[in-house]
Amino acid sequence: MDVLADACGRDPDLILAVEVIEHLQSPWHFLAACRRLSSNRTQLIVTTPNVGSWWSRLWFLLTGEPWGFSPESWTDPGHIHPLTETEMRGLLSANGFACKSVSLAGNLPIIWAYNWKRLLASLLMLPLRPLMRGEKDGWVLCYHATVAS
């Protein structure tokens, strides 16, 4: 990452990490490196799978693993760190960033008629939705952060 700063000749205005952090052995070290590159004007955008989605919560209930993070997922696609919104906000803060916003990305319908199994699953989860906290409808969470003052 320090090569990037050397190549630019200055601190970057934007650091963009789309679907990267869940593949890394140390998300802490990655965000620390991002912070070393950052100036007060740097914007950080990080996306990660939404392990708090209603689908991932149901999958966890049935299998004991967040959706997309099974043992097979370690090799393909290489998902090794499921990060909740609470963890991601904590990681950002611990590494000197202030989380400005969290947005949903990717459409995860409330009633999912993809096939009969997913339709049934979405109908079964419907009464539990009011009890769920956090972002439960997107496949991906997009974090926007800046250097903490």
Phi, psi and omega in degrees: 000328179294337176297322179300313180297320178296320181292323181284333183080358178200173178291143181287151175280335183218133170242122185240120179233091183266116178053051180244311195298329180286350179264353189266147177294326181224094174302328178300311181295323179299311181292329175295320178293320176300320180294320178298328179282340192275149169245183180296340181264354184290133174257134178246127175239122179230132174243152178206153178304144181275090180286356175262006179295157181300325180292316179294324178295317178295316179301318178297319178300320183278328188241342184083010180226141174296148179304128178089006183229038177282171177304325178293331181290342178297326181263322181217105018265007180097023177284117181238343181231099173283120183249122175284167178299320179299314179297316182295318177298320178295317177299315179299311181298315182296339181255018172088019178248152172251122179285117182272325179198158173231125182237151175277146174223147181080131184274120173239100187294152178293314173251111189253101183265035179298314173209176185295327180293316181287328174297313178298316179299316182292325178291323178292327181280341184307313181292341181274345184305317180297340180274346184276133174264166174079186181280113187245359188250347182257155175288330189228146171251135181246118182257132173247125182223157173229170177295131180293141180272000000 
